[in-house]
Amino acid sequence: MPWPLSISQEGVLKAKEHIQKVTKKCTIEDTLMDIHKSNTDAITADTGKFNERTIY
């Protein structure tokens, strides 16, 4: 027989604070474009950290 689950109200509220809504992607293309943009933004941000001697 399974044990009854008992969660305090404080535990539920704490869990709710850490839950985020995830927007639904319409298509795989939307998801891939978001990933591509994130990667491009990261590369662009990182290029400012390199000096002229850096080999790409």
C-alpha positions as CSV (number, residue, x, y, z in Angstrom):
1,M,0.0,0.0,0.0
2,P,1.5,3.4,-1.0
3,W,2.4,6.0,1.6
4,P,0.0,9.0,1.7
5,L,1.6,12.1,0.2
6,S,1.7,15.0,2.6
7,I,3.1,18.4,1.4
8,S,3.0,21.5,3.5
9,Q,1.4,24.7,2.2
10,E,4.8,26.3,2.6
11,G,6.3,23.7,0.4
12,V,3.7,24.2,-2.3
13,L,4.2,28.0,-2.3
14,K,8.0,27.5,-2.5
15,A,7.6,25.2,-5.5
16,K,5.3,27.7,-7.2
17,E,8.0,30.4,-6.9
18,H,10.3,28.2,-9.0
19,I,7.9,27.3,-11.7
20,Q,8.1,29.2,-15.0
21,K,5.7,29.2,-17.8
22,V,7.2,28.0,-21.0
23,T,5.9,29.5,-24.2
24,K,4.7,27.0,-26.7
25,K,6.7,27.0,-29.9
26,C,4.5,26.8,-33.0
27,T,7.0,24.8,-35.1
28,I,10.4,23.2,-35.0
29,E,11.6,26.0,-37.2
30,D,10.7,28.5,-34.5
31,T,12.7,26.5,-31.9
32,L,15.7,26.2,-34.2
33,M,15.7,29.9,-35.0
34,D,15.6,30.7,-31.3
35,I,18.6,28.4,-30.7
36,H,20.4,30.0,-33.7
37,K,19.8,33.5,-32.4
38,S,21.0,32.6,-28.9
39,N,24.1,31.1,-30.3
40,T,24.8,34.0,-32.6
41,D,24.2,36.5,-29.7
42,A,26.6,34.5,-27.5
43,I,29.3,34.4,-30.2
44,T,28.9,38.1,-30.9
45,A,29.2,38.9,-27.1
46,D,32.3,36.7,-26.8
47,T,34.2,38.2,-29.7
48,G,34.7,41.4,-27.7
49,K,36.7,39.4,-25.2
50,F,39.4,38.3,-27.7
51,N,42.4,40.3,-28.8
52,E,43.7,40.6,-32.3
53,R,46.2,37.7,-31.8
54,T,43.3,35.2,-31.3
55,I,43.0,32.7,-34.1
56,Y,39.4,31.8,-34.9
